[in-house]
Amino acid sequence: MKRPSRKSLRDGKPITRRETLKRIGGTAVGLMGILRARQAPAAAGRVTIRYWTWQNSADTKNPRAQAQAQFLGAFRKANPDIELIEEVVPWQQIFHQLLQAAAANKAPDVSKQLDRFVRPLADAGAILPLDEFTSSWSPERRNDYVYAWDDTAFDGRKFAFRHAVRPVNIMYYRKDLYEAAGFKTPPKTAKELTEMSKAVTKGNIIGYIEPFSKSDLLAKFILIAPPMYWTLGSDLTAPKTSKATFHLEAGQKIFQWYQDMVYVHKVCPVGQASMDSDTVNNMFMSGTLAATMDHTSKWAEWSRKEALQGRVDTDWLPNFANEPKPTPANTAGGWTVVMPNGAKKEAAWKLIEFLQSNESELIDAKMGGELPTRKSTLKDPFFQAPEAKRMTGWLTYMSANPHPATSLKIKKLEVLIDVLADAAQQIIANKAEVKSTLAVAAQKYDAQIS
């Protein structure tokens, strides 16, 4: 079979390997190590496929990794003719490394990817459309998802399926620290978050931190920023033109708030400008940070830690318009499964299809705390049990407070992340004037998407 050509899905022009590598600006750090770690060829009559994931199934301390071990085991049992090799890639690197591997004709057969990077991968020609496998699906089968079909489709072609749905603008807060400061309920607005953070901040306890490190691709901020903008009637980019809008009045208000939290209210440290999300999460778990934003599946990990029992709870991101109404749910931060160029397509599709099966999703929900993507999975009695109450509550909120997952459609999201990280560094670390700094960042972004 002739290998599909690598073409830009946006303008139809060929993209060379050199251009792809130049675009991502990365190096193949760790990639060759992964490739050298391939296992021996499968026995005669069996096909071998490689699966890239950021989770290590041997990690017995992570409930999501334990769930992965179980559903991959179920796949192997159901498909004895397929040799499945799991290759672990750090989550901060898996996007760039897939681009590099695809350009070098060394890509795996299936890869997990953050859903916000599906478009850049499709635009670079690094992944294949899946329509040949779904074109015969009935309307009922296509509509059996709790997210919109087009969320992971571009130019009319389906490129990925979500592997769990994750509302990402969830506020995790330490009940023990809030209660010690006299608060019985979490903040509902940005103003309340500011005041409560000021009251909690004392000694070695910090009220709130937002990490802005480039090393993890603005992992937290790029997820919670869209709902912040939405509550202010704006967005990071314009849906129709893709031009920057993050620098307009709403963005100025948001970034001024971040700067004021450091220099006026003295709640956040200057060092958050270069801090990564793992550092912030460790501070939260240790009890030196009162609140942080993250995705829903963190609950499965944190709520089971003995030291956090009864001390942690969740709510939604406070409203940045300072209005007493819910913040729209942002689900553009979960993981998808994609089929890279050069994949053994039939076997790869079997894995992709199994990962979104009711069987696999139920394992992931029970063990890993992940929210299923399919409505049919939710019919299982487990979701009527008390232990699933928080999960079903998140899904109900998501359904009642929707908003288009615009970050999935942003052109060159990696460029947007880069310019925003630079702007945040200037605004927070150097106390730069907010309006002009954001304007410069917007010019840089617009220049690269035109």
JOMO-V89396 format. One record per pair of residues at least 12 apart in sequence whose ideal C-beta (glycine too) atoms are under 6 Angstrom apart, sorted by the first residue. I is the first residue (numbers start at 1). J is the second residue. D is the distance in whole Angstrom. If there is no record, write none. Layout:
i = (I	I)
j = (J	J)
d = (D	D)
This chain:
i = (6	7	8	9	9	9	10	15	17	20	20	21	24	24	26	28	31	31	34	35	39	42	46	46	47	47	47	48	49	49	49	49	49	50	50	50	50	51	51	52	52	52	52	53	54	54	55	56	57	57	63	63	63	63	64	66	67	67	67	67	70	71	71	75	79	82	92	95	98	99	99	102	102	102	105	107	107	109	109	109	110	110	110	111	111	112	112	113	113	115	115	115	116	116	116	116	118	118	118	118	119	120	122	122	127	127	127	128	129	129	130	131	131	133	134	144	144	144	145	145	146	147	151	151	160	160	161	161	162	162	162	163	163	163	163	164	164	164	164	165	165	165	165	166	166	166	166	166	167	167	167	167	167	168	168	168	168	169	169	169	169	170	170	171	171	171	171	172	172	172	173	173	174	174	175	175	176	177	177	181	181	183	186	187	188	189	189	189	190	190	190	191	193	197	198	198	200	201	204	205	206	207	207	208	208	209	209	209	209	211	211	211	211	211	212	212	213	213	213	214	215	216	216	217	218	218	219	220	220	222	223	224	224	226	226	227	227	227	227	228	228	229	230	230	231	231	231	231	232	232	232	234	235	237	242	242	243	244	244	244	247	247	247	251	252	252	255	255	256	259	270	273	273	273	280	295	296	297	297	299	300	300	326	328	328	329	329	329	331	332	332	332	337	337	358	358	361	362	371	411	412	415	415	416	419	419	419	423	423	423)
j = (125	125	123	122	123	155	123	125	103	103	124	103	96	99	96	100	97	100	87	106	85	83	81	83	82	344	347	83	84	109	344	347	348	85	87	108	109	86	110	87	89	108	111	112	91	94	68	88	69	86	300	301	367	368	368	367	363	364	367	368	363	360	363	354	350	347	216	117	111	124	126	126	340	341	342	340	342	343	344	348	337	348	351	338	340	335	337	336	338	334	336	408	332	407	408	413	152	159	160	336	154	414	154	159	159	338	340	339	157	159	158	157	158	349	158	374	375	376	373	374	165	165	405	408	336	338	337	356	334	336	373	335	336	337	355	334	364	370	371	331	334	371	373	295	296	297	333	334	296	329	331	394	398	223	295	330	333	224	227	317	330	296	314	291	293	315	317	292	294	314	186	291	290	311	311	313	311	200	290	199	200	196	315	318	318	318	319	322	318	320	322	322	318	267	265	267	290	267	288	288	289	267	290	267	291	268	272	280	289	272	275	276	277	280	273	424	274	275	276	421	276	276	277	417	417	421	277	277	293	417	333	293	317	330	407	317	327	328	330	254	320	250	328	403	319	320	321	327	250	320	321	250	406	410	411	449	446	442	445	446	438	439	442	438	434	435	427	434	434	427	429	425	428	429	292	333	394	369	370	369	368	369	401	401	403	397	398	401	405	405	407	408	352	355	376	377	377	380	391	449	449	445	448	445	441	444	445	437	438	441)
d = (3	6	6	5	6	5	6	6	4	5	5	6	5	5	4	5	5	6	5	6	5	4	5	5	6	6	5	4	6	4	6	5	6	5	6	4	5	5	5	5	5	5	4	5	4	6	5	5	4	6	5	6	6	5	4	5	5	5	4	3	5	4	5	5	6	5	5	4	5	6	5	4	5	5	6	4	6	4	5	4	6	5	5	6	6	5	6	6	5	6	4	6	6	5	6	6	6	6	5	6	6	6	5	5	6	4	5	5	4	6	5	6	5	5	6	5	5	5	6	6	6	6	5	6	4	5	6	5	6	5	5	5	6	5	6	5	6	4	6	6	6	5	5	4	5	6	6	4	5	5	6	6	5	4	4	5	3	5	5	4	5	6	5	6	6	5	6	6	6	6	5	4	5	6	6	5	5	5	4	5	5	6	4	5	6	5	5	4	5	5	6	5	5	4	5	6	4	5	5	6	5	5	5	6	5	6	5	5	6	6	4	6	5	5	5	4	6	6	4	5	5	5	5	5	5	6	4	5	6	6	4	5	6	5	6	5	5	6	5	5	5	5	5	5	5	5	5	6	4	6	5	4	6	5	4	6	6	4	5	5	4	5	4	6	5	5	5	5	5	5	6	5	4	4	6	5	5	5	5	6	6	2	5	5	4	6	4	5	6	4	4	5	5	5	6	5	4	6	6	5	6	6	5	6	4	5	5	5	6	4)
